[in-house]
C-alpha cells in the first residue's frame, strides 16, 4: 500500500502545471484564476476588438487584380468605368438630346450641330452637341460673355444651365485624375492628437483629420467638392457622383477605425504594462470603431463644406 501511494505521489509530482497563453495580448499564466481575470480586462477586450476589426477590414479591402476598363461616356458629361453603371445611369438620365435639321457654317465651313430643347418628364432640358473644337470654344465664349444674362432657355435659367455645364466640365476634365474617396481614406494620416481629440468631440476631430489631409492636395486632386450645398464625390468605380456626401463620412470613419489601434500602439509602446494606458486604448478604439450616431455625420459635412467649396471656380 505504501509503495503504491509513493508511486502515485511521484507520478503526480511529475505532472507539469498547465500554461495559459493569450496570443493577442502576449500574456502567460499557469493559474486558471489569473487567466479568467485576464480575459475580462479592458486591455484584452480592446485588443480582441481591434484584431476582429482589422481582420474584417482586410477581407473587405483585398484588392482585386487590376483590370483594363473601358470608359463609357453619357451625353450629360458623366463617365463610367463599367457598362452596368453606365446603363443604370442612362435609364435615369433626363438629358435626352433631340437634333434639329439646322446647320450653321463658320468661316472655315466647319459644321456644328445645334440641338433643340427636348421635353423629358414634362420639363424642357437644354443641350448642345459640339461637332468641332471651334464650336466648343465659341460656345464657352458665349457662356462667359452672357454669364449675367437672366433670360431663360426652354424654361430654365441660363445661369443654372451654365453652372451644370461648367461643373461637369470641371469634374470630368480638370479633375479627371483626382483621387477616389476610397484611395483618399486609405491614405489618411492620423496623429495621436487626432485620436485624443475624438474622446471629447468626435465630429470636430474627424473634421480636422479630413481638412488636414485635403490641405496637401491640389484642388483638382481632391475626391470631394461642394457647390451651393451640393456634394460631388468621386467613387472608385462609379466616377463622379452628385450625392449627399455620406460616402465621405463612411470611408473616412472606416479608415480611422482601422488605423486607430496601430497609431496608439506606436505612440504608446508600453501601453500593455499600464492599466491607465490600457483603458485609454480601449476607449479610443471603441470610439473609432463605433457608429456615427445621431447627426454626427451631418455635422462633419457641414464643417468641411467651406473648405471643399468650388463656388468661386464655377461661376
C-alpha positions in Angstrom: 0.0 0.0 0.0 2.8 2.4 0.9 4.6 1.5 -2.3 1.6 2.3 -4.4 1.0 5.6 -2.6 4.6 6.6 -3.1 4.4 5.7 -6.8 1.2 7.7 -7.3 2.7 10.6 -5.4 5.8 10.6 -7.6 3.6 10.3 -10.7 1.6 13.3 -9.6 4.6 15.4 -8.8 6.0 14.8 -12.2 2.9 16.4 -13.8 3.8 19.9 -15.1 1.4 22.8 -14.4 -0.9 23.7 -17.3 0.0 27.0 -19.0 -2.4 29.5 -20.4 -1.3 31.8 -23.2 -3.2 34.8 -24.8 -1.5 35.3 -28.2 -3.3 38.6 -28.9 -2.0 40.2 -25.6 1.2 38.1 -25.3 0.0 37.1 -21.8 1.2 33.9 -20.0 0.0 32.3 -16.7 -0.2 28.9 -15.1 -3.1 29.7 -12.9 -6.7 29.4 -14.2 -7.8 32.2 -11.9 -5.3 34.7 -13.4 -6.4 33.6 -16.9 -10.1 34.2 -16.1 -9.3 37.7 -14.7 -7.2 38.5 -17.8 -9.9 37.7 -20.4 -12.2 40.2 -18.5 -9.7 43.1 -18.6 -10.2 46.1 -20.8 -6.8 45.5 -22.4 -7.8 42.0 -23.6 -11.2 43.1 -24.8 -9.9 46.1 -26.7 -7.1 44.1 -28.3 -9.6 41.4 -29.4 -11.9 44.1 -30.8 -9.0 45.6 -32.8 -8.0 42.2 -34.2 -11.5 41.4 -35.3 -11.9 44.8 -36.9 -8.6 44.6 -38.7 -9.4 41.1 -40.0 -12.8 42.3 -41.2 -11.2 45.4 -42.9 -8.5 43.3 -44.6 -11.1 40.9 -46.0 -13.1 43.9 -47.4 -10.1 45.8 -48.7 -8.4 42.9 -50.5 -7.5 44.3 -53.9 -8.8 42.6 -56.9 -6.4 42.2 -59.9 -6.0 45.3 -62.0 -8.3 45.2 -65.0 -8.3 47.3 -68.1 -11.5 49.3 -68.0 -13.2 50.9 -71.0 -14.7 54.2 -70.2 -18.4 54.9 -71.0 -19.5 58.5 -71.6 -23.0 59.8 -71.3 -24.1 62.9 -73.3 -24.7 64.7 -70.0 -21.0 64.7 -69.2 -20.7 61.9 -66.7 -18.3 58.9 -67.3 -18.3 55.4 -66.0 -15.8 52.5 -66.0 -18.4 49.7 -66.0 -21.1 49.2 -68.6 -23.6 48.2 -65.8 -23.1 51.5 -64.0 -23.4 53.4 -67.3 -26.6 51.5 -68.1 -28.1 52.3 -64.7 -27.3 55.9 -65.2 -28.8 56.1 -68.7 -32.1 54.6 -67.5 -32.4 57.6 -65.1 -30.7 60.4 -67.0 -33.0 63.1 -68.1 -30.6 64.7 -70.6 -32.0 63.4 -73.9 -30.9 65.5 -77.0 -33.1 66.0 -80.0 -31.3 67.2 -83.1 -32.8 69.9 -85.3 -32.3 70.0 -89.1 -30.3 73.2 -88.9 -26.6 73.7 -89.7 -24.6 76.8 -89.1 -21.5 77.4 -91.1 -18.4 79.3 -89.9 -15.7 80.9 -91.9 -13.9 77.6 -92.3 -17.1 75.9 -93.5 -16.9 73.7 -90.4 -20.3 72.5 -89.1 -21.7 72.4 -85.7 -24.9 70.6 -84.7 -27.5 72.7 -83.0 -29.6 70.6 -80.7 -33.1 71.8 -79.8 -34.7 71.7 -76.4 -36.2 68.3 -75.6 -39.0 67.6 -73.3 -38.4 65.0 -70.6 -41.0 64.1 -68.0 -42.8 67.4 -68.6 -39.7 69.6 -68.4 -37.5 71.1 -71.1 -33.8 70.4 -70.9 -31.3 72.5 -73.0 -28.5 70.5 -74.6 -25.8 71.4 -77.2 -23.7 68.9 -79.1 -20.3 70.2 -80.4 -19.2 68.9 -83.8 -15.9 70.7 -83.7 -13.4 72.2 -81.3 -14.2 75.7 -82.8 -17.8 75.1 -81.9 -16.9 74.2 -78.4 -14.7 77.3 -78.0 -17.4 79.5 -79.4 -20.0 78.2 -77.0 -17.8 78.7 -73.9 -17.1 82.3 -75.0 -20.9 82.8 -75.3 -21.3 81.5 -71.8 -18.6 83.8 -70.4 -20.0 86.9 -72.2 -23.5 86.2 -71.1 -22.9 85.0 -67.5 -25.0 87.8 -66.2 -27.9 87.3 -68.6 -31.1 86.1 -66.8 -33.1 85.2 -69.8 -34.4 81.6 -70.0 -33.8 78.7 -72.4 -36.7 76.3 -72.6 -38.0 77.4 -69.1 -34.6 77.0 -67.4 -32.4 79.9 -66.2 -29.2 80.5 -68.2 -27.2 80.7 -65.0 -28.4 77.3 -63.8 -27.6 75.8 -67.2 -24.2 77.4 -67.3 -23.4 76.1 -63.8 -24.4 72.5 -64.6 -22.3 72.6 -67.8 -19.3 74.1 -66.0 -19.5 71.7 -63.1 -19.5 68.6 -65.4 -16.7 70.2 -67.4 -14.6 70.9 -64.3 -15.1 67.4 -62.8 -14.7 65.3 -65.9 -11.9 67.3 -67.5 -9.9 69.2 -64.8 -10.5 66.6 -62.1 -10.2 63.5 -64.3 -7.1 62.3 -62.3 -8.4 63.1 -58.8 -8.2 60.6 -56.0 -11.2 58.4 -55.4 -12.8 58.8 -51.9 -11.7 55.2 -51.2 -8.0 56.0 -52.0 -8.1 59.2 -50.1 -9.4 57.4 -47.0 -6.8 54.6 -47.3 -4.0 57.2 -47.4 -5.3 59.2 -44.4 -2.6 60.4 -42.0 -3.7 60.3 -38.4 -1.8 61.5 -35.3 -2.1 60.7 -31.6 -3.5 64.2 -31.0 -6.3 63.4 -33.5 -7.2 60.2 -31.6 -7.2 62.0 -28.2 -9.5 64.7 -29.6 -12.0 62.1 -30.6 -12.7 61.4 -26.9 -14.2 64.9 -26.3 -15.6 65.9 -29.8 -15.6 63.2 -32.4 -17.2 65.3 -35.3 -14.7 68.1 -34.8 -11.8 65.7 -34.6 -12.8 64.0 -37.9 -13.3 67.4 -39.5 -9.7 68.3 -38.6 -8.4 65.0 -40.0 -10.2 65.5 -43.3 -9.2 69.1 -43.7 -5.6 68.4 -42.7 -5.3 65.6 -45.3 -7.0 67.7 -48.0 -4.6 70.6 -47.5 -1.8 68.7 -49.1 -3.8 68.1 -52.3 -4.4 70.5 -55.2 -8.0 71.4 -55.9 -8.1 69.1 -58.9 -6.7 66.2 -57.0 -9.3 66.1 -54.3 -12.0 63.4 -54.2 -14.8 65.7 -53.0 -16.2 69.1 -53.9 -19.2 71.2 -52.7 -21.1 73.6 -54.9 -24.1 75.5 -53.5 -24.7 73.0 -50.7 -24.5 70.0 -53.1 -21.8 67.4 -52.8 -19.8 65.8 -55.7 -17.8 62.7 -54.6 -15.5 60.6 -56.8 -16.2 56.9 -56.3 -13.5 54.4 -57.3 -15.9 52.5 -59.7 -18.7 54.9 -60.4 -16.7 58.0 -61.0 -18.0 61.5 -60.0 -21.4 61.3 -58.3 -23.7 64.0 -57.0 -24.6 62.6 -53.7 -25.4 63.8 -50.2 -21.8 63.2 -49.0 -22.4 60.1 -46.9 -19.6 58.3 -48.8 -17.1 60.8 -47.4 -18.0 60.1 -43.7 -18.4 56.4 -44.3 -15.0 55.9 -45.9 -13.1 58.2 -43.6 -14.6 56.7 -40.5 -13.7 53.2 -41.6 -10.1 54.2 -42.2 -9.9 55.8 -38.8 -11.2 52.6 -37.2 -8.5 50.6 -39.0 -5.6 53.0 -38.2 -6.5 54.0 -34.6 -5.0 50.9 -32.9 -1.6 50.9 -34.7 -1.3 54.7 -34.2 -1.9 54.4 -30.5 0.5 51.5 -30.0 3.2 53.3 -32.0 2.9 56.3 -29.7 2.5 54.3 -26.5 4.7 51.2 -26.8 4.4 50.5 -23.1 0.6 50.6 -23.1 0.3 46.8 -22.3 2.0 47.3 -19.0 -0.1 50.2 -17.8 -3.7 49.9 -16.7 -4.3 53.6 -17.4 -2.9 53.4 -20.9 -4.8 50.1 -21.5 -8.1 51.8 -20.5 -7.3 54.8 -22.8 -6.5 52.4 -25.7 -9.9 50.6 -25.2 -11.7 53.9 -25.1 -10.1 55.3 -28.3 -10.5 52.1 -30.2 -14.2 51.8 -29.1 -14.9 55.4 -30.3 -13.1 54.9 -33.6 -15.0 51.7 -34.3 -18.4 53.0 -33.1 -21.2 54.0 -35.4 -21.8 57.7 -36.3 -24.9 58.0 -34.1 -27.3 60.9 -34.3 -26.4 63.8 -36.6 -22.6 63.4 -36.2 -22.2 62.7 -40.0 -24.2 65.8 -40.9 -22.0 68.0 -38.6 -18.8 66.7 -40.2 -20.2 67.5 -43.7 -21.3 71.0 -42.6 -17.9 71.7 -41.0 -15.9 70.8 -44.2 -18.4 72.4 -46.6 -16.5 75.7 -46.8 -13.0 74.2 -47.3 -14.4 71.9 -50.1 -16.4 74.7 -51.8 -15.8 75.3 -55.6 -18.3 78.2 -55.7 -15.5 80.6 -56.7 -14.4 78.3 -59.5 -17.9 77.6 -61.0 -19.3 81.0 -62.0 
